[in-house]
Amino acid sequence: MAKQYIPNAFLKLEDSQVNAIFAWSQRPPEIIHYQSWLTILEIFVHEHDIESAYKIFQRVQSANNQKEITAKLQQYQHLKIMP
């Protein structure tokens, strides 16, 4: 049986920064530096099974990596391959 959890997280906009606040934790708010972190937070807050959440995270991460690679390769499209 998969381990279940009930996540809680809140976002707070303060001084032009987005902060994540975790209700169960005594830690200070965490600054969200990159928009991609919001995607990760959404995956793990939405899912209630850690294994399912991690599989979704891996698919999203793989898709993002492919987009980055494709974007980097675009600058070399004009080059011709020599036989």
PDB file of N, CA, C and O in Angstrom:
ATOM      1  N   MET A   1       0.841  -1.183   0.000  1.00  0.00           N
ATOM      2  CA  MET A   1       0.000   0.000   0.000  1.00  0.00           C
ATOM      3  C   MET A   1       0.885   1.246   0.000  1.00  0.00           C
ATOM      4  O   MET A   1       1.855   1.333   0.754  1.00  0.00           O
ATOM      5  N   ALA A   2       0.546   2.185  -0.836  1.00  0.00           N
ATOM      6  CA  ALA A   2       1.325   3.421  -0.945  1.00  0.00           C
ATOM      7  C   ALA A   2       1.117   4.289   0.291  1.00  0.00           C
ATOM      8  O   ALA A   2       0.037   4.325   0.882  1.00  0.00           O
ATOM      9  N   LYS A   3       2.180   4.983   0.656  1.00  0.00           N
ATOM     10  CA  LYS A   3       2.085   5.897   1.798  1.00  0.00           C
ATOM     11  C   LYS A   3       1.293   7.123   1.379  1.00  0.00           C
ATOM     12  O   LYS A   3       1.576   7.729   0.345  1.00  0.00           O
ATOM     13  N   GLN A   4       0.317   7.483   2.168  1.00  0.00           N
ATOM     14  CA  GLN A   4      -0.522   8.637   1.901  1.00  0.00           C
ATOM     15  C   GLN A   4      -0.090   9.801   2.784  1.00  0.00           C
ATOM     16  O   GLN A   4       0.401   9.605   3.896  1.00  0.00           O
ATOM     17  N   TYR A   5      -0.278  11.002   2.280  1.00  0.00           N
ATOM     18  CA  TYR A   5       0.010  12.191   3.078  1.00  0.00           C
ATOM     19  C   TYR A   5      -0.963  13.284   2.677  1.00  0.00           C
ATOM     20  O   TYR A   5      -1.517  13.261   1.578  1.00  0.00           O
ATOM     21  N   ILE A   6      -1.165  14.224   3.554  1.00  0.00           N
ATOM     22  CA  ILE A   6      -2.047  15.352   3.275  1.00  0.00           C
ATOM     23  C   ILE A   6      -1.207  16.613   3.369  1.00  0.00           C
ATOM     24  O   ILE A   6      -0.898  17.080   4.465  1.00  0.00           O
ATOM     25  N   PRO A   7      -0.840  17.160   2.224  1.00  0.00           N
ATOM     26  CA  PRO A   7       0.036  18.336   2.209  1.00  0.00           C
ATOM     27  C   PRO A   7      -0.730  19.642   2.403  1.00  0.00           C
ATOM     28  O   PRO A   7      -1.885  19.775   1.997  1.00  0.00           O
ATOM     29  N   ASN A   8      -0.070  20.580   3.020  1.00  0.00           N
ATOM     30  CA  ASN A   8      -0.602  21.927   3.168  1.00  0.00           C
ATOM     31  C   ASN A   8       0.511  22.908   2.852  1.00  0.00           C
ATOM     32  O   ASN A   8       1.620  22.802   3.378  1.00  0.00           O
ATOM     33  N   ALA A   9       0.206  23.852   1.997  1.00  0.00           N
ATOM     34  CA  ALA A   9       1.174  24.899   1.681  1.00  0.00           C
ATOM     35  C   ALA A   9       0.400  26.151   1.302  1.00  0.00           C
ATOM     36  O   ALA A   9      -0.669  26.078   0.696  1.00  0.00           O
ATOM     37  N   PHE A  10       0.948  27.281   1.662  1.00  0.00           N
ATOM     38  CA  PHE A  10       0.342  28.559   1.344  1.00  0.00           C
ATOM     39  C   PHE A  10       1.380  29.431   0.664  1.00  0.00           C
ATOM     40  O   PHE A  10       2.569  29.354   0.974  1.00  0.00           O
ATOM     41  N   LEU A  11       0.931  30.250  -0.254  1.00  0.00           N
ATOM     42  CA  LEU A  11       1.817  31.203  -0.922  1.00  0.00           C
ATOM     43  C   LEU A  11       1.463  32.598  -0.430  1.00  0.00           C
ATOM     44  O   LEU A  11       0.293  32.949  -0.281  1.00  0.00           O
ATOM     45  N   LYS A  12       2.499  33.375  -0.182  1.00  0.00           N
ATOM     46  CA  LYS A  12       2.300  34.742   0.292  1.00  0.00           C
ATOM     47  C   LYS A  12       3.188  35.667  -0.517  1.00  0.00           C
ATOM     48  O   LYS A  12       4.392  35.437  -0.631  1.00  0.00           O
ATOM     49  N   LEU A  13       2.599  36.711  -1.078  1.00  0.00           N
ATOM     50  CA  LEU A  13       3.356  37.712  -1.823  1.00  0.00           C
ATOM     51  C   LEU A  13       3.717  38.829  -0.854  1.00  0.00           C
ATOM     52  O   LEU A  13       2.843  39.458  -0.258  1.00  0.00           O
ATOM     53  N   GLU A  14       5.035  39.070  -0.705  1.00  0.00           N
ATOM     54  CA  GLU A  14       5.502  40.073   0.246  1.00  0.00           C
ATOM     55  C   GLU A  14       6.794  40.696  -0.274  1.00  0.00           C
ATOM     56  O   GLU A  14       7.741  39.982  -0.604  1.00  0.00           O
ATOM     57  N   ASP A  15       6.834  42.002  -0.347  1.00  0.00           N
ATOM     58  CA  ASP A  15       8.021  42.716  -0.828  1.00  0.00           C
ATOM     59  C   ASP A  15       8.469  42.220  -2.201  1.00  0.00           C
ATOM     60  O   ASP A  15       9.661  42.013  -2.428  1.00  0.00           O
ATOM     61  N   SER A  16       7.531  42.030  -3.104  1.00  0.00           N
ATOM     62  CA  SER A  16       7.783  41.566  -4.471  1.00  0.00           C
ATOM     63  C   SER A  16       8.418  40.179  -4.523  1.00  0.00           C
ATOM     64  O   SER A  16       9.089  39.836  -5.497  1.00  0.00           O
ATOM     65  N   GLN A  17       8.210  39.391  -3.488  1.00  0.00           N
ATOM     66  CA  GLN A  17       8.709  38.019  -3.461  1.00  0.00           C
ATOM     67  C   GLN A  17       7.559  37.078  -3.138  1.00  0.00           C
ATOM     68  O   GLN A  17       6.639  37.432  -2.401  1.00  0.00           O
ATOM     69  N   VAL A  18       7.621  35.882  -3.695  1.00  0.00           N
ATOM     70  CA  VAL A  18       6.641  34.851  -3.377  1.00  0.00           C
ATOM     71  C   VAL A  18       7.265  33.950  -2.317  1.00  0.00           C
ATOM     72  O   VAL A  18       8.367  33.430  -2.490  1.00  0.00           O
ATOM     73  N   ASN A  19       6.542  33.780  -1.227  1.00  0.00           N
ATOM     74  CA  ASN A  19       7.004  32.930  -0.131  1.00  0.00           C
ATOM     75  C   ASN A  19       6.083  31.735   0.020  1.00  0.00           C
ATOM     76  O   ASN A  19       4.863  31.874  -0.074  1.00  0.00           O
ATOM     77  N   ALA A  20       6.651  30.571   0.251  1.00  0.00           N
ATOM     78  CA  ALA A  20       5.871  29.369   0.549  1.00  0.00           C
ATOM     79  C   ALA A  20       5.871  29.190   2.059  1.00  0.00           C
ATOM     80  O   ALA A  20       6.909  29.255   2.717  1.00  0.00           O
ATOM     81  N   ILE A  21       4.683  28.965   2.582  1.00  0.00           N
ATOM     82  CA  ILE A  21       4.529  28.750   4.022  1.00  0.00           C
ATOM     83  C   ILE A  21       3.910  27.374   4.195  1.00  0.00           C
ATOM     84  O   ILE A  21       2.864  27.078   3.617  1.00  0.00           O
ATOM     85  N   PHE A  22       4.551  26.544   4.983  1.00  0.00           N
ATOM     86  CA  PHE A  22       4.080  25.184   5.221  1.00  0.00           C
ATOM     87  C   PHE A  22       3.485  25.133   6.622  1.00  0.00           C
ATOM     88  O   PHE A  22       4.190  25.314   7.615  1.00  0.00           O
ATOM     89  N   ALA A  23       2.172  24.884   6.691  1.00  0.00           N
ATOM     90  CA  ALA A  23       1.424  24.991   7.938  1.00  0.00           C
ATOM     91  C   ALA A  23       1.939  24.055   9.030  1.00  0.00           C
ATOM     92  O   ALA A  23       1.885  24.403  10.210  1.00  0.00           O
ATOM     93  N   TRP A  24       2.421  22.909   8.670  1.00  0.00           N
ATOM     94  CA  TRP A  24       2.845  21.911   9.641  1.00  0.00           C
ATOM     95  C   TRP A  24       4.259  22.137  10.163  1.00  0.00           C
ATOM     96  O   TRP A  24       4.692  21.472  11.105  1.00  0.00           O
ATOM     97  N   SER A  25       4.958  23.050   9.568  1.00  0.00           N
ATOM     98  CA  SER A  25       6.367  23.243   9.895  1.00  0.00           C
ATOM     99  C   SER A  25       6.561  24.520  10.713  1.00  0.00           C
ATOM    100  O   SER A  25       5.823  25.492  10.555  1.00  0.00           O
ATOM    101  N   GLN A  26       7.542  24.499  11.568  1.00  0.00           N
ATOM    102  CA  GLN A  26       7.904  25.683  12.341  1.00  0.00           C
ATOM    103  C   GLN A  26       8.982  26.503  11.635  1.00  0.00           C
ATOM    104  O   GLN A  26       9.474  27.494  12.176  1.00  0.00           O
ATOM    105  N   ARG A  27       9.343  26.083  10.426  1.00  0.00           N
ATOM    106  CA  ARG A  27      10.372  26.787   9.658  1.00  0.00           C
ATOM    107  C   ARG A  27       9.863  28.144   9.207  1.00  0.00           C
ATOM    108  O   ARG A  27       8.657  28.354   9.071  1.00  0.00           O
ATOM    109  N   PRO A  28      10.788  29.058   8.976  1.00  0.00           N
ATOM    110  CA  PRO A  28      10.370  30.352   8.399  1.00  0.00           C
ATOM    111  C   PRO A  28       9.932  30.140   6.949  1.00  0.00           C
ATOM    112  O   PRO A  28      10.274  29.122   6.347  1.00  0.00           O
ATOM    113  N   PRO A  29       9.179  31.087   6.381  1.00  0.00           N
ATOM    114  CA  PRO A  29       8.750  30.955   4.985  1.00  0.00           C
ATOM    115  C   PRO A  29       9.950  30.791   4.045  1.00  0.00           C
ATOM    116  O   PRO A  29      11.025  31.346   4.271  1.00  0.00           O
ATOM    117  N   GLU A  30       9.727  30.012   2.985  1.00  0.00           N
ATOM    118  CA  GLU A  30      10.755  29.771   1.966  1.00  0.00           C
ATOM    119  C   GLU A  30      10.472  30.660   0.767  1.00  0.00           C
ATOM    120  O   GLU A  30       9.342  30.691   0.282  1.00  0.00           O
ATOM    121  N   ILE A  31      11.456  31.371   0.286  1.00  0.00           N
ATOM    122  CA  ILE A  31      11.287  32.215  -0.896  1.00  0.00           C
ATOM    123  C   ILE A  31      11.274  31.324  -2.137  1.00  0.00           C
ATOM    124  O   ILE A  31      12.135  30.460  -2.300  1.00  0.00           O
ATOM    125  N   ILE A  32      10.299  31.542  -2.998  1.00  0.00           N
ATOM    126  CA  ILE A  32      10.211  30.828  -4.275  1.00  0.00           C
ATOM    127  C   ILE A  32      10.986  31.659  -5.288  1.00  0.00           C
ATOM    128  O   ILE A  32      10.503  32.695  -5.745  1.00  0.00           O
ATOM    129  N   HIS A  33      12.182  31.209  -5.638  1.00  0.00           N
ATOM    130  CA  HIS A  33      13.058  31.970  -6.529  1.00  0.00           C
ATOM    131  C   HIS A  33      12.716  31.798  -8.007  1.00  0.00           C
ATOM    132  O   HIS A  33      12.923  32.715  -8.802  1.00  0.00           O
ATOM    133  N   TYR A  34      12.193  30.630  -8.377  1.00  0.00           N
ATOM    134  CA  TYR A  34      11.952  30.323  -9.784  1.00  0.00           C
ATOM    135  C   TYR A  34      10.512  29.846  -9.975  1.00  0.00           C
ATOM    136  O   TYR A  34       9.961  29.158  -9.115  1.00  0.00           O
ATOM    137  N   GLN A  35       9.912  30.210 -11.094  1.00  0.00           N
ATOM    138  CA  GLN A  35       8.542  29.794 -11.371  1.00  0.00           C
ATOM    139  C   GLN A  35       8.426  28.277 -11.450  1.00  0.00           C
ATOM    140  O   GLN A  35       7.377  27.724 -11.118  1.00  0.00           O
ATOM    141  N   SER A  36       9.472  27.604 -11.880  1.00  0.00           N
ATOM    142  CA  SER A  36       9.427  26.146 -11.979  1.00  0.00           C
ATOM    143  C   SER A  36       9.213  25.504 -10.612  1.00  0.00           C
ATOM    144  O   SER A  36       8.665  24.405 -10.524  1.00  0.00           O
ATOM    145  N   TRP A  37       9.637  26.174  -9.555  1.00  0.00           N
ATOM    146  CA  TRP A  37       9.424  25.636  -8.207  1.00  0.00           C
ATOM    147  C   TRP A  37       7.939  25.573  -7.879  1.00  0.00           C
ATOM    148  O   TRP A  37       7.511  24.708  -7.114  1.00  0.00           O
ATOM    149  N   LEU A  38       7.144  26.484  -8.452  1.00  0.00           N
ATOM    150  CA  LEU A  38       5.698  26.457  -8.225  1.00  0.00           C
ATOM    151  C   LEU A  38       5.082  25.205  -8.835  1.00  0.00           C
ATOM    152  O   LEU A  38       4.137  24.642  -8.283  1.00  0.00           O
ATOM    153  N   THR A  39       5.611  24.774  -9.966  1.00  0.00           N
ATOM    154  CA  THR A  39       5.132  23.541 -10.595  1.00  0.00           C
ATOM    155  C   THR A  39       5.408  22.352  -9.689  1.00  0.00           C
ATOM    156  O   THR A  39       4.543  21.500  -9.487  1.00  0.00           O
ATOM    157  N   ILE A  40       6.605  22.300  -9.150  1.00  0.00           N
ATOM    158  CA  ILE A  40       6.975  21.206  -8.252  1.00  0.00           C
ATOM    159  C   ILE A  40       6.095  21.218  -7.010  1.00  0.00           C
ATOM    160  O   ILE A  40       5.611  20.173  -6.575  1.00  0.00           O
ATOM    161  N   LEU A  41       5.891  22.389  -6.448  1.00  0.00           N
ATOM    162  CA  LEU A  41       5.040  22.519  -5.259  1.00  0.00           C
ATOM    163  C   LEU A  41       3.628  22.042  -5.572  1.00  0.00           C
ATOM    164  O   LEU A  41       3.023  21.321  -4.779  1.00  0.00           O
ATOM    165  N   GLU A  42       3.103  22.441  -6.724  1.00  0.00           N
ATOM    166  CA  GLU A  42       1.750  22.032  -7.114  1.00  0.00           C
ATOM    167  C   GLU A  42       1.644  20.518  -7.238  1.00  0.00           C
ATOM    168  O   GLU A  42       0.655  19.933  -6.796  1.00  0.00           O
ATOM    169  N   ILE A  43       2.634  19.881  -7.825  1.00  0.00           N
ATOM    170  CA  ILE A  43       2.610  18.417  -7.982  1.00  0.00           C
ATOM    171  C   ILE A  43       2.524  17.740  -6.620  1.00  0.00           C
ATOM    172  O   ILE A  43       1.688  16.861  -6.413  1.00  0.00           O
ATOM    173  N   PHE A  44       3.383  18.145  -5.696  1.00  0.00           N
ATOM    174  CA  PHE A  44       3.440  17.461  -4.409  1.00  0.00           C
ATOM    175  C   PHE A  44       2.306  17.848  -3.473  1.00  0.00           C
ATOM    176  O   PHE A  44       1.992  17.096  -2.551  1.00  0.00           O
ATOM    177  N   VAL A  45       1.681  19.010  -3.688  1.00  0.00           N
ATOM    178  CA  VAL A  45       0.519  19.381  -2.887  1.00  0.00           C
ATOM    179  C   VAL A  45      -0.731  18.677  -3.415  1.00  0.00           C
ATOM    180  O   VAL A  45      -1.587  18.255  -2.637  1.00  0.00           O
ATOM    181  N   HIS A  46      -0.832  18.555  -4.739  1.00  0.00           N
ATOM    182  CA  HIS A  46      -2.024  17.961  -5.347  1.00  0.00           C
ATOM    183  C   HIS A  46      -2.115  16.460  -5.097  1.00  0.00           C
ATOM    184  O   HIS A  46      -3.181  15.949  -4.754  1.00  0.00           O
ATOM    185  N   GLU A  47      -1.017  15.765  -5.264  1.00  0.00           N
ATOM    186  CA  GLU A  47      -1.001  14.310  -5.082  1.00  0.00           C
ATOM    187  C   GLU A  47      -0.982  13.966  -3.591  1.00  0.00           C
ATOM    188  O   GLU A  47      -0.478  14.732  -2.770  1.00  0.00           O
ATOM    189  N   HIS A  48      -1.531  12.814  -3.264  1.00  0.00           N
ATOM    190  CA  HIS A  48      -1.529  12.363  -1.870  1.00  0.00           C
ATOM    191  C   HIS A  48      -0.723  11.074  -1.695  1.00  0.00           C
ATOM    192  O   HIS A  48      -0.706  10.474  -0.620  1.00  0.00           O
ATOM    193  N   ASP A  49      -0.070  10.672  -2.756  1.00  0.00           N
ATOM    194  CA  ASP A  49       0.792   9.493  -2.736  1.00  0.00           C
ATOM    195  C   ASP A  49       2.166   9.938  -3.222  1.00  0.00           C
ATOM    196  O   ASP A  49       2.297  10.405  -4.353  1.00  0.00           O
ATOM    197  N   ILE A  50       3.176   9.801  -2.397  1.00  0.00           N
ATOM    198  CA  ILE A  50       4.513  10.328  -2.703  1.00  0.00           C
ATOM    199  C   ILE A  50       5.091   9.688  -3.962  1.00  0.00           C
ATOM    200  O   ILE A  50       5.772  10.361  -4.736  1.00  0.00           O
ATOM    201  N   GLU A  51       4.833   8.408  -4.176  1.00  0.00           N
ATOM    202  CA  GLU A  51       5.370   7.735  -5.362  1.00  0.00           C
ATOM    203  C   GLU A  51       4.726   8.274  -6.641  1.00  0.00           C
ATOM    204  O   GLU A  51       5.417   8.478  -7.639  1.00  0.00           O
ATOM    205  N   SER A  52       3.431   8.502  -6.622  1.00  0.00           N
ATOM    206  CA  SER A  52       2.747   9.071  -7.789  1.00  0.00           C
ATOM    207  C   SER A  52       3.238  10.486  -8.064  1.00  0.00           C
ATOM    208  O   SER A  52       3.471  10.864  -9.212  1.00  0.00           O
ATOM    209  N   ALA A  53       3.390  11.255  -7.003  1.00  0.00           N
ATOM    210  CA  ALA A  53       3.871  12.628  -7.153  1.00  0.00           C
ATOM    211  C   ALA A  53       5.262  12.643  -7.768  1.00  0.00           C
ATOM    212  O   ALA A  53       5.543  13.455  -8.649  1.00  0.00           O
ATOM    213  N   TYR A  54       6.132  11.752  -7.311  1.00  0.00           N
ATOM    214  CA  TYR A  54       7.498  11.718  -7.825  1.00  0.00           C
ATOM    215  C   TYR A  54       7.531  11.302  -9.297  1.00  0.00           C
ATOM    216  O   TYR A  54       8.346  11.816 -10.062  1.00  0.00           O
ATOM    217  N   LYS A  55       6.652  10.376  -9.702  1.00  0.00           N
ATOM    218  CA  LYS A  55       6.589   9.962 -11.113  1.00  0.00           C
ATOM    219  C   LYS A  55       6.155  11.141 -11.995  1.00  0.00           C
ATOM    220  O   LYS A  55       6.709  11.352 -13.074  1.00  0.00           O
ATOM    221  N   ILE A  56       5.171  11.896 -11.532  1.00  0.00           N
ATOM    222  CA  ILE A  56       4.729  13.073 -12.277  1.00  0.00           C
ATOM    223  C   ILE A  56       5.858  14.091 -12.363  1.00  0.00           C
ATOM    224  O   ILE A  56       6.104  14.668 -13.422  1.00  0.00           O
ATOM    225  N   PHE A  57       6.541  14.307 -11.245  1.00  0.00           N
ATOM    226  CA  PHE A  57       7.680  15.229 -11.220  1.00  0.00           C
ATOM    227  C   PHE A  57       8.732  14.817 -12.241  1.00  0.00           C
ATOM    228  O   PHE A  57       9.261  15.668 -12.957  1.00  0.00           O
ATOM    229  N   GLN A  58       9.042  13.531 -12.319  1.00  0.00           N
ATOM    230  CA  GLN A  58      10.049  13.056 -13.270  1.00  0.00           C
ATOM    231  C   GLN A  58       9.612  13.311 -14.715  1.00  0.00           C
ATOM    232  O   GLN A  58      10.444  13.680 -15.544  1.00  0.00           O
ATOM    233  N   ARG A  59       8.323  13.124 -15.037  1.00  0.00           N
ATOM    234  CA  ARG A  59       7.833  13.392 -16.395  1.00  0.00           C
ATOM    235  C   ARG A  59       7.954  14.875 -16.731  1.00  0.00           C
ATOM    236  O   ARG A  59       8.385  15.229 -17.828  1.00  0.00           O
ATOM    237  N   VAL A  60       7.582  15.733 -15.805  1.00  0.00           N
ATOM    238  CA  VAL A  60       7.667  17.182 -16.029  1.00  0.00           C
ATOM    239  C   VAL A  60       9.124  17.598 -16.198  1.00  0.00           C
ATOM    240  O   VAL A  60       9.450  18.387 -17.085  1.00  0.00           O
ATOM    241  N   GLN A  61       9.991  17.073 -15.354  1.00  0.00           N
ATOM    242  CA  GLN A  61      11.414  17.405 -15.423  1.00  0.00           C
ATOM    243  C   GLN A  61      12.004  16.966 -16.757  1.00  0.00           C
ATOM    244  O   GLN A  61      12.782  17.701 -17.365  1.00  0.00           O
ATOM    245  N   SER A  62      11.640  15.781 -17.210  1.00  0.00           N
ATOM    246  CA  SER A  62      12.132  15.274 -18.495  1.00  0.00           C
ATOM    247  C   SER A  62      11.654  16.158 -19.642  1.00  0.00           C
ATOM    248  O   SER A  62      12.432  16.470 -20.544  1.00  0.00           O
ATOM    249  N   ALA A  63      10.399  16.562 -19.621  1.00  0.00           N
ATOM    250  CA  ALA A  63       9.854  17.421 -20.674  1.00  0.00           C
ATOM    251  C   ALA A  63      10.565  18.768 -20.690  1.00  0.00           C
ATOM    252  O   ALA A  63      10.873  19.295 -21.759  1.00  0.00           O
ATOM    253  N   ASN A  64      10.825  19.323 -19.518  1.00  0.00           N
ATOM    254  CA  ASN A  64      11.520  20.609 -19.441  1.00  0.00           C
ATOM    255  C   ASN A  64      12.950  20.496 -19.952  1.00  0.00           C
ATOM    256  O   ASN A  64      13.440  21.400 -20.629  1.00  0.00           O
ATOM    257  N   ASN A  65      13.619  19.400 -19.634  1.00  0.00           N
ATOM    258  CA  ASN A  65      14.984  19.203 -20.111  1.00  0.00           C
ATOM    259  C   ASN A  65      15.016  19.109 -21.632  1.00  0.00           C
ATOM    260  O   ASN A  65      15.924  19.645 -22.268  1.00  0.00           O
ATOM    261  N   GLN A  66      14.034  18.433 -22.218  1.00  0.00           N
ATOM    262  CA  GLN A  66      13.991  18.312 -23.671  1.00  0.00           C
ATOM    263  C   GLN A  66      13.751  19.665 -24.325  1.00  0.00           C
ATOM    264  O   GLN A  66      14.324  19.947 -25.378  1.00  0.00           O
ATOM    265  N   LYS A  67      12.922  20.503 -23.726  1.00  0.00           N
ATOM    266  CA  LYS A  67      12.677  21.843 -24.260  1.00  0.00           C
ATOM    267  C   LYS A  67      13.964  22.669 -24.222  1.00  0.00           C
ATOM    268  O   LYS A  67      14.276  23.387 -25.173  1.00  0.00           O
ATOM    269  N   GLU A  68      14.711  22.565 -23.116  1.00  0.00           N
ATOM    270  CA  GLU A  68      15.970  23.303 -22.990  1.00  0.00           C
ATOM    271  C   GLU A  68      16.976  22.845 -24.041  1.00  0.00           C
ATOM    272  O   GLU A  68      17.645  23.670 -24.664  1.00  0.00           O
ATOM    273  N   ILE A  69      17.081  21.544 -24.237  1.00  0.00           N
ATOM    274  CA  ILE A  69      18.022  20.996 -25.218  1.00  0.00           C
ATOM    275  C   ILE A  69      17.637  21.440 -26.622  1.00  0.00           C
ATOM    276  O   ILE A  69      18.490  21.852 -27.408  1.00  0.00           O
ATOM    277  N   THR A  70      16.342  21.353 -26.934  1.00  0.00           N
ATOM    278  CA  THR A  70      15.866  21.775 -28.254  1.00  0.00           C
ATOM    279  C   THR A  70      16.166  23.249 -28.484  1.00  0.00           C
ATOM    280  O   THR A  70      16.615  23.624 -29.568  1.00  0.00           O
ATOM    281  N   ALA A  71      15.930  24.079 -27.497  1.00  0.00           N
ATOM    282  CA  ALA A  71      16.197  25.515 -27.629  1.00  0.00           C
ATOM    283  C   ALA A  71      17.684  25.779 -27.870  1.00  0.00           C
ATOM    284  O   ALA A  71      18.037  26.639 -28.677  1.00  0.00           O
ATOM    285  N   LYS A  72      18.550  25.051 -27.181  1.00  0.00           N
ATOM    286  CA  LYS A  72      19.993  25.242 -27.359  1.00  0.00           C
ATOM    287  C   LYS A  72      20.447  24.775 -28.742  1.00  0.00           C
ATOM    288  O   LYS A  72      21.346  25.367 -29.340  1.00  0.00           O
ATOM    289  N   LEU A  73      19.824  23.714 -29.242  1.00  0.00           N
ATOM    290  CA  LEU A  73      20.213  23.198 -30.554  1.00  0.00           C
ATOM    291  C   LEU A  73      19.712  24.068 -31.705  1.00  0.00           C
ATOM    292  O   LEU A  73      20.270  24.012 -32.800  1.00  0.00           O
ATOM    293  N   GLN A  74      18.680  24.864 -31.481  1.00  0.00           N
ATOM    294  CA  GLN A  74      18.118  25.708 -32.538  1.00  0.00           C
ATOM    295  C   GLN A  74      19.166  26.634 -33.152  1.00  0.00           C
ATOM    296  O   GLN A  74      19.110  26.919 -34.348  1.00  0.00           O
ATOM    297  N   GLN A  75      20.107  27.101 -32.359  1.00  0.00           N
ATOM    298  CA  GLN A  75      21.110  28.029 -32.881  1.00  0.00           C
ATOM    299  C   GLN A  75      22.043  27.375 -33.894  1.00  0.00           C
ATOM    300  O   GLN A  75      22.749  28.070 -34.625  1.00  0.00           O
ATOM    301  N   TYR A  76      22.049  26.046 -33.943  1.00  0.00           N
ATOM    302  CA  TYR A  76      22.937  25.341 -34.871  1.00  0.00           C
ATOM    303  C   TYR A  76      22.196  24.781 -36.085  1.00  0.00           C
ATOM    304  O   TYR A  76      22.786  24.040 -36.870  1.00  0.00           O
ATOM    305  N   GLN A  77      20.931  25.115 -36.253  1.00  0.00           N
ATOM    306  CA  GLN A  77      20.129  24.571 -37.363  1.00  0.00           C
ATOM    307  C   GLN A  77      20.695  24.975 -38.725  1.00  0.00           C
ATOM    308  O   GLN A  77      20.540  24.229 -39.692  1.00  0.00           O
ATOM    309  N   HIS A  78      21.320  26.088 -38.822  1.00  0.00           N
ATOM    310  CA  HIS A  78      21.839  26.577 -40.112  1.00  0.00           C
ATOM    311  C   HIS A  78      23.090  25.825 -40.562  1.00  0.00           C
ATOM    312  O   HIS A  78      23.453  25.910 -41.736  1.00  0.00           O
ATOM    313  N   LEU A  79      23.747  25.108 -39.690  1.00  0.00           N
ATOM    314  CA  LEU A  79      24.961  24.380 -40.044  1.00  0.00           C
ATOM    315  C   LEU A  79      24.635  23.133 -40.864  1.00  0.00           C
ATOM    316  O   LEU A  79      23.644  22.454 -40.599  1.00  0.00           O
ATOM    317  N   LYS A  80      25.453  22.842 -41.838  1.00  0.00           N
ATOM    318  CA  LYS A  80      25.266  21.672 -42.666  1.00  0.00           C
ATOM    319  C   LYS A  80      26.193  20.568 -42.187  1.00  0.00           C
ATOM    320  O   LYS A  80      27.343  20.810 -41.821  1.00  0.00           O
ATOM    321  N   ILE A  81      25.666  19.351 -42.199  1.00  0.00           N
ATOM    322  CA  ILE A  81      26.459  18.198 -41.798  1.00  0.00           C
ATOM    323  C   ILE A  81      27.220  17.701 -43.010  1.00  0.00           C
ATOM    324  O   ILE A  81      26.630  17.461 -44.063  1.00  0.00           O
ATOM    325  N   MET A  82      28.516  17.545 -42.867  1.00  0.00           N
ATOM    326  CA  MET A  82      29.354  17.056 -43.949  1.00  0.00           C
ATOM    327  C   MET A  82      29.402  15.529 -43.905  1.00  0.00           C
ATOM    328  O   MET A  82      29.518  14.943 -42.829  1.00  0.00           O
ATOM    329  N   PRO A  83      29.311  14.877 -45.085  1.00  0.00           N
ATOM    330  CA  PRO A  83      29.369  13.414 -45.118  1.00  0.00           C
ATOM    331  C   PRO A  83      30.761  12.904 -44.837  1.00  0.00           C
ATOM    332  O   PRO A  83      30.984  11.694 -44.827  1.00  0.00           O
TER     333      PRO A  83
END
